[in-house]
Amino acid sequence: MFKIEKNITFNDSLFSILKYIAKDSPSRAKNFKIQIDNKIRNIPNMPFKARKSFHFNDHNTRDLVFKGYTIPYYIDENLSIIVILDIFKWQNK
């Protein structure tokens, strides 16, 4: 089973997104965070299910798309680790 690691870029980007959503509705921000966590928690069940990344030229880097946001992650099969790299709106990259 793969272990999930979230890098600092992902954590910083997610914090900014949640802060922005919370300005309008703290409950929506909380719900968004719960949904993101659930999606990420399910990645190890089928790590190659998401499409190959448009942003990285690597078979092991995938793009999970969620509510207009792209969450690229890297699958390291040798170490059994999935690294969550970032989260962003596709229009912003």
C-alpha positions as CSV (number, residue, x, y, z in Angstrom):
1,M,0.0,0.0,0.0
2,F,1.2,3.5,-0.9
3,K,1.9,6.1,1.7
4,I,0.7,9.7,0.9
5,E,3.0,12.7,1.4
6,K,1.9,16.3,0.8
7,N,4.7,18.6,-0.2
8,I,4.9,22.2,1.1
9,T,3.7,23.7,-2.3
10,F,0.5,21.7,-2.1
11,N,-0.1,22.7,1.6
12,D,0.6,26.4,0.9
13,S,-1.7,26.4,-2.2
14,L,-4.5,24.6,-0.5
15,F,-4.3,27.0,2.5
16,S,-4.6,30.0,0.1
17,I,-7.6,28.4,-1.7
18,L,-9.4,27.6,1.6
19,K,-8.7,31.1,2.9
20,Y,-10.3,32.5,-0.2
21,I,-13.4,30.3,0.0
22,A,-13.8,31.0,3.7
23,K,-14.1,34.7,3.1
24,D,-17.5,33.9,1.5
25,S,-18.4,30.8,3.5
26,P,-16.4,29.1,6.2
27,S,-18.6,26.0,6.0
28,R,-18.0,25.7,2.2
29,A,-14.2,25.9,2.9
30,K,-14.5,23.2,5.5
31,N,-16.6,21.0,3.2
32,F,-14.1,21.6,0.3
33,K,-11.2,20.5,2.6
34,I,-13.0,17.3,3.7
35,Q,-13.8,16.4,0.0
36,I,-10.2,17.0,-1.1
37,D,-8.9,14.9,1.8
38,N,-11.3,12.1,0.8
39,K,-10.2,12.2,-2.8
40,I,-6.5,12.2,-1.9
41,R,-7.1,9.4,0.6
42,N,-8.5,7.2,-2.2
43,I,-5.6,7.7,-4.6
44,P,-3.6,4.6,-3.2
45,N,-6.5,2.3,-4.2
46,M,-5.9,3.0,-7.9
47,P,-2.9,5.4,-8.2
48,F,-2.8,5.3,-12.0
49,K,-6.6,6.0,-12.4
50,A,-6.1,9.7,-13.0
51,R,-4.9,11.0,-16.3
52,K,-1.2,11.5,-17.1
53,S,-0.1,15.0,-16.1
54,F,-0.3,17.7,-18.7
55,H,2.2,19.7,-16.6
56,F,4.9,17.0,-16.2
57,N,6.4,14.7,-18.8
58,D,6.4,11.6,-16.7
59,H,4.3,8.5,-16.7
60,N,4.3,8.4,-12.9
61,T,3.0,11.9,-12.5
62,R,-0.8,12.2,-12.6
63,D,-3.4,14.9,-12.5
64,L,-6.4,14.4,-10.3
65,V,-9.1,16.9,-11.3
66,F,-11.6,18.0,-8.6
67,K,-14.1,20.9,-8.9
68,G,-12.0,22.7,-11.5
69,Y,-8.8,22.3,-9.6
70,T,-5.9,20.1,-10.7
71,I,-4.0,18.2,-8.1
72,P,-0.8,16.7,-9.6
73,Y,0.8,13.9,-7.8
74,Y,3.9,11.7,-8.3
75,I,3.8,7.9,-7.8
76,D,7.1,6.4,-6.6
77,E,6.6,2.7,-7.0
78,N,10.0,1.8,-5.6
79,L,9.4,3.6,-2.3
80,S,5.6,3.0,-2.3
81,I,5.0,6.7,-1.8
82,I,2.6,9.1,-3.5
83,V,3.6,12.7,-3.3
84,I,0.9,15.3,-3.7
85,L,2.7,18.1,-5.5
86,D,0.3,21.1,-5.8
87,I,-3.3,22.2,-6.3
88,F,-4.3,24.9,-8.7
89,K,-7.1,26.1,-11.1
90,W,-6.2,24.8,-14.6
91,Q,-6.6,28.3,-16.1
92,N,-3.9,29.7,-13.8
93,K,-1.1,27.4,-15.0
